[in-house]
Amino acid sequence: MMDLNYHHLRIFYAVAMAGSFTRASEELYISQPAVSVQVKALEEFFGIPLIDRSRRVIGLTNAGEVVFDHAQRLFNTADAMVKAVEELKGLKAGQLAIASSTTPGDYLLPALIGRFKGLYPGVEVALEITNTPGVLRRLLQNEIDLGFVGDPLDHRELDLLRFRRDEIVVFARPDHPLVGPDVAPAASLRDKVFVLREAGSATRKWAEEGLRELGVSYKVAMELGSNEAVKRAVAAGLGLGMLSRYALDIEVASDALSVVNIQGLQSQRWLYLAYNRRAHLTRAQQAFIQLALEDAP
């Protein structure tokens, strides 16, 4: 029997993870036909179909599920091997993969990574910005070393550390009637139009919980997939917005946007650092965690 081609296995694994030949080809930077050919070669090696192509959305056959499960364990073991060797080098070399939701990822981690690189220039740091469910999925699949989120991830396989205290605030254009030195009553938000983050965003969850506790009705005019898009929509006069104070520092300082102080609005939260408790923490991970928590209140 011929030896297993690990490149073919890696391509199949990417297709199974992406749920699409097209998305896998984009992630791997190779053509879709090339992806299909290499998955077909793996199926010929095993002598059985691994991908169910009869449906519009591809799925795995029973044999495909078995191969995927073993491939995941194999690649996790390979990653652990690389990290173990990097440990022998100390912090003069190594890699650190981080995924973060938008608020910590856009406004807190760039400066933190800059400080870390100043201390350990030989360690390569990759940061991916995604939503909270995406961070959770990547942590559980051991695709990243550390995750940063705006919502507590309640999962038995994760350890969660408080990173920074945050507050979700209402904001508007400086010429909005609610903007002023005084605290606006909660009733002033009744039936107001809001531009909010998309469903599934931790920011959206905390924003709506804060409004719900005020007991006011409101309208959602737009749902947008990034903090920057929300700020631009509010600046264009499309409604009020609700985001983290961290997301508004520059705009508030330059008078491009203004925070609206609402009486009784309680929308404070913690931002969290998370990691897979079953994974071995490398020196790079330990050093980054220690640096991240230095300024934690």
BELHU-V734419 format. One record per residue. N is the residue number from 1. RES is the residue in one letter. D_LAST is the distance of its C-alpha to the last C-alpha in whole Angstrom. Layout:
# BELHU-V734419
n=N res=RES d_last=D_LAST
n=N res=RES d_last=D_LAST
This chain:
# BELHU-V734419
n=1 res=M d_last=60
n=2 res=M d_last=58
n=3 res=D d_last=55
n=4 res=L d_last=52
n=5 res=N d_last=51
n=6 res=Y d_last=47
n=7 res=H d_last=47
n=8 res=H d_last=48
n=9 res=L d_last=46
n=10 res=R d_last=43
n=11 res=I d_last=44
n=12 res=F d_last=45
n=13 res=Y d_last=41
n=14 res=A d_last=40
n=15 res=V d_last=43
n=16 res=A d_last=42
n=17 res=M d_last=38
n=18 res=A d_last=39
n=19 res=G d_last=41
n=20 res=S d_last=44
n=21 res=F d_last=46
n=22 res=T d_last=45
n=23 res=R d_last=41
n=24 res=A d_last=42
n=25 res=S d_last=44
n=26 res=E d_last=41
n=27 res=E d_last=39
n=28 res=L d_last=41
n=29 res=Y d_last=43
n=30 res=I d_last=46
n=31 res=S d_last=49
n=32 res=Q d_last=49
n=33 res=P d_last=52
n=34 res=A d_last=51
n=35 res=V d_last=49
n=36 res=S d_last=51
n=37 res=V d_last=54
n=38 res=Q d_last=51
n=39 res=V d_last=50
n=40 res=K d_last=54
n=41 res=A d_last=55
n=42 res=L d_last=52
n=43 res=E d_last=54
n=44 res=E d_last=57
n=45 res=F d_last=56
n=46 res=F d_last=55
n=47 res=G d_last=58
n=48 res=I d_last=56
n=49 res=P d_last=54
n=50 res=L d_last=51
n=51 res=I d_last=50
n=52 res=D d_last=51
n=53 res=R d_last=52
n=54 res=S d_last=54
n=55 res=R d_last=52
n=56 res=R d_last=50
n=57 res=V d_last=47
n=58 res=I d_last=47
n=59 res=G d_last=46
n=60 res=L d_last=47
n=61 res=T d_last=50
n=62 res=N d_last=50
n=63 res=A d_last=50
n=64 res=G d_last=48
n=65 res=E d_last=45
n=66 res=V d_last=46
n=67 res=V d_last=46
n=68 res=F d_last=43
n=69 res=D d_last=41
n=70 res=H d_last=43
n=71 res=A d_last=42
n=72 res=Q d_last=38
n=73 res=R d_last=38
n=74 res=L d_last=40
n=75 res=F d_last=38
n=76 res=N d_last=35
n=77 res=T d_last=36
n=78 res=A d_last=37
n=79 res=D d_last=34
n=80 res=A d_last=33
n=81 res=M d_last=36
n=82 res=V d_last=35
n=83 res=K d_last=31
n=84 res=A d_last=33
n=85 res=V d_last=35
n=86 res=E d_last=32
n=87 res=E d_last=30
n=88 res=L d_last=33
n=89 res=K d_last=33
n=90 res=G d_last=29
n=91 res=L d_last=27
n=92 res=K d_last=30
n=93 res=A d_last=31
n=94 res=G d_last=29
n=95 res=Q d_last=28
n=96 res=L d_last=25
n=97 res=A d_last=25
n=98 res=I d_last=22
n=99 res=A d_last=22
n=100 res=S d_last=20
n=101 res=S d_last=20
n=102 res=T d_last=21
n=103 res=T d_last=18
n=104 res=P d_last=15
n=105 res=G d_last=19
n=106 res=D d_last=20
n=107 res=Y d_last=17
n=108 res=L d_last=14
n=109 res=L d_last=16
n=110 res=P d_last=19
n=111 res=A d_last=17
n=112 res=L d_last=16
n=113 res=I d_last=19
n=114 res=G d_last=21
n=115 res=R d_last=19
n=116 res=F d_last=19
n=117 res=K d_last=23
n=118 res=G d_last=23
n=119 res=L d_last=22
n=120 res=Y d_last=25
n=121 res=P d_last=27
n=122 res=G d_last=29
n=123 res=V d_last=27
n=124 res=E d_last=28
n=125 res=V d_last=25
n=126 res=A d_last=26
n=127 res=L d_last=24
n=128 res=E d_last=25
n=129 res=I d_last=24
n=130 res=T d_last=25
n=131 res=N d_last=24
n=132 res=T d_last=22
n=133 res=P d_last=26
n=134 res=G d_last=27
n=135 res=V d_last=24
n=136 res=L d_last=24
n=137 res=R d_last=28
n=138 res=R d_last=27
n=139 res=L d_last=25
n=140 res=L d_last=28
n=141 res=Q d_last=30
n=142 res=N d_last=29
n=143 res=E d_last=29
n=144 res=I d_last=26
n=145 res=D d_last=23
n=146 res=L d_last=20
n=147 res=G d_last=19
n=148 res=F d_last=16
n=149 res=V d_last=17
n=150 res=G d_last=16
n=151 res=D d_last=17
n=152 res=P d_last=17
n=153 res=L d_last=20
n=154 res=D d_last=22
n=155 res=H d_last=24
n=156 res=R d_last=25
n=157 res=E d_last=25
n=158 res=L d_last=22
n=159 res=D d_last=19
n=160 res=L d_last=16
n=161 res=L d_last=12
n=162 res=R d_last=9
n=163 res=F d_last=8
n=164 res=R d_last=7
n=165 res=R d_last=7
n=166 res=D d_last=11
n=167 res=E d_last=14
n=168 res=I d_last=18
n=169 res=V d_last=20
n=170 res=V d_last=24
n=171 res=F d_last=25
n=172 res=A d_last=29
n=173 res=R d_last=31
n=174 res=P d_last=31
n=175 res=D d_last=35
n=176 res=H d_last=34
n=177 res=P d_last=35
n=178 res=L d_last=32
n=179 res=V d_last=30
n=180 res=G d_last=30
n=181 res=P d_last=28
n=182 res=D d_last=29
n=183 res=V d_last=27
n=184 res=A d_last=29
n=185 res=P d_last=30
n=186 res=A d_last=29
n=187 res=A d_last=33
n=188 res=S d_last=33
n=189 res=L d_last=32
n=190 res=R d_last=34
n=191 res=D d_last=36
n=192 res=K d_last=34
n=193 res=V d_last=34
n=194 res=F d_last=31
n=195 res=V d_last=31
n=196 res=L d_last=28
n=197 res=R d_last=27
n=198 res=E d_last=29
n=199 res=A d_last=29
n=200 res=G d_last=27
n=201 res=S d_last=24
n=202 res=A d_last=21
n=203 res=T d_last=21
n=204 res=R d_last=24
n=205 res=K d_last=23
n=206 res=W d_last=20
n=207 res=A d_last=22
n=208 res=E d_last=25
n=209 res=E d_last=24
n=210 res=G d_last=23
n=211 res=L d_last=26
n=212 res=R d_last=28
n=213 res=E d_last=26
n=214 res=L d_last=27
n=215 res=G d_last=31
n=216 res=V d_last=32
n=217 res=S d_last=34
n=218 res=Y d_last=34
n=219 res=K d_last=35
n=220 res=V d_last=34
n=221 res=A d_last=36
n=222 res=M d_last=34
n=223 res=E d_last=32
n=224 res=L d_last=31
n=225 res=G d_last=29
n=226 res=S d_last=27
n=227 res=N d_last=24
n=228 res=E d_last=27
n=229 res=A d_last=30
n=230 res=V d_last=28
n=231 res=K d_last=28
n=232 res=R d_last=31
n=233 res=A d_last=33
n=234 res=V d_last=31
n=235 res=A d_last=32
n=236 res=A d_last=35
n=237 res=G d_last=36
n=238 res=L d_last=36
n=239 res=G d_last=33
n=240 res=L d_last=30
n=241 res=G d_last=27
n=242 res=M d_last=23
n=243 res=L d_last=21
n=244 res=S d_last=17
n=245 res=R d_last=16
n=246 res=Y d_last=15
n=247 res=A d_last=19
n=248 res=L d_last=20
n=249 res=D d_last=19
n=250 res=I d_last=22
n=251 res=E d_last=25
n=252 res=V d_last=23
n=253 res=A d_last=24
n=254 res=S d_last=27
n=255 res=D d_last=28
n=256 res=A d_last=29
n=257 res=L d_last=27
n=258 res=S d_last=26
n=259 res=V d_last=23
n=260 res=V d_last=25
n=261 res=N d_last=23
n=262 res=I d_last=25
n=263 res=Q d_last=25
n=264 res=G d_last=24
n=265 res=L d_last=22
n=266 res=Q d_last=19
n=267 res=S d_last=18
n=268 res=Q d_last=14
n=269 res=R d_last=13
n=270 res=W d_last=10
n=271 res=L d_last=11
n=272 res=Y d_last=12
n=273 res=L d_last=14
n=274 res=A d_last=17
n=275 res=Y d_last=20
n=276 res=N d_last=23
n=277 res=R d_last=23
n=278 res=R d_last=27
n=279 res=A d_last=27
n=280 res=H d_last=27
n=281 res=L d_last=24
n=282 res=T d_last=25
n=283 res=R d_last=24
n=284 res=A d_last=23
n=285 res=Q d_last=21
n=286 res=Q d_last=19
n=287 res=A d_last=19
n=288 res=F d_last=17
n=289 res=I d_last=15
n=290 res=Q d_last=14
n=291 res=L d_last=13
n=292 res=A d_last=11
n=293 res=L d_last=9
n=294 res=E d_last=9
n=295 res=D d_last=6
n=296 res=A d_last=4
n=297 res=P d_last=0
